[in-house]
Amino acid sequence: MIRLQRLVYDYRADKRKKISTSLRFPSLLNTDVLGVPASYDLIGLVAHKGAGALSGHYVAYVKDPNGFGGGGGGLVRISDARNVS
């Protein structure tokens, strides 16, 4: 599992803020850590939906043969990997 922390603390405003810039990452990640090669296939992800760090909800997307399914709120939709956010 790879986790990306998308919150920062703003000391001037004295509150947590959400980093809302888009991220792109490959569906197949090849690494070489300490001389040991490994490959990881993206099979699912969890994303935060909401305007800020203190509100919103998390949604999950899971890979299946047709793309990624998920989205939260009782609604499941199939998305191309390029459209999962």
C-alpha positions in Angstrom: 0.0 0.0 0.0 1.2 3.5 -0.9 -0.3 6.4 1.0 -0.1 10.0 -0.1 -0.7 12.6 2.7 -2.7 15.3 1.0 -3.1 17.6 4.1 -0.8 20.3 5.4 -0.9 22.5 8.4 -1.0 26.2 7.7 0.7 27.9 10.6 -0.4 31.4 9.5 -4.1 30.4 9.4 -3.6 28.0 12.3 -5.6 25.2 10.6 -5.2 22.1 8.4 -5.6 22.6 4.6 -6.3 20.1 1.8 -3.8 19.9 -1.1 -6.1 19.9 -4.0 -3.7 19.8 -7.0 -4.2 16.9 -9.4 -1.9 13.8 -9.2 -1.0 11.5 -12.0 0.5 8.1 -11.4 1.0 4.9 -13.5 -1.3 1.9 -13.2 1.9 -0.2 -13.0 4.6 1.0 -10.7 8.1 -0.5 -11.1 10.5 0.2 -8.2 14.0 -0.7 -7.2 14.5 -0.3 -3.5 17.8 -1.2 -2.1 18.6 -3.3 -5.2 15.4 -5.3 -5.0 13.2 -4.8 -8.1 9.5 -5.0 -7.6 6.3 -4.2 -9.6 3.0 -3.1 -8.2 -0.3 -3.1 -10.1 -2.9 -0.5 -9.1 -6.1 -2.4 -8.1 -7.9 0.2 -6.0 -7.7 3.6 -4.4 -9.4 5.8 -1.9 -10.0 9.5 -2.6 -11.3 12.3 -0.4 -14.2 14.3 -1.9 -14.8 17.6 -0.2 -13.8 21.3 -0.2 -11.4 21.1 2.7 -9.5 19.2 5.3 -12.3 19.3 7.8 -15.3 18.2 5.7 -16.2 15.8 3.0 -16.1 12.0 2.6 -13.9 9.2 1.3 -14.8 7.2 -1.8 -13.3 4.0 -3.0 -12.5 2.8 -6.6 -11.7 -0.8 -7.3 -10.3 -2.2 -10.6 -12.3 -4.7 -12.6 -12.0 -5.9 -16.2 -14.1 -2.9 -17.4 -12.2 -0.2 -15.6 -12.6 1.2 -12.1 -15.9 0.9 -10.2 -16.9 2.9 -7.2 -17.6 6.5 -6.3 -19.4 6.3 -3.0 -22.9 7.3 -1.9 -24.4 4.0 -2.9 -23.7 4.8 -6.6 -21.3 2.5 -8.5 -20.0 3.7 -11.8 -17.4 2.3 -14.1 -14.6 4.7 -15.0 -11.6 4.6 -17.3 -8.4 4.8 -15.3 -7.7 8.3 -16.6 -10.9 9.6 -15.1 -10.6 8.3 -11.5 -10.1 11.2 -9.1 
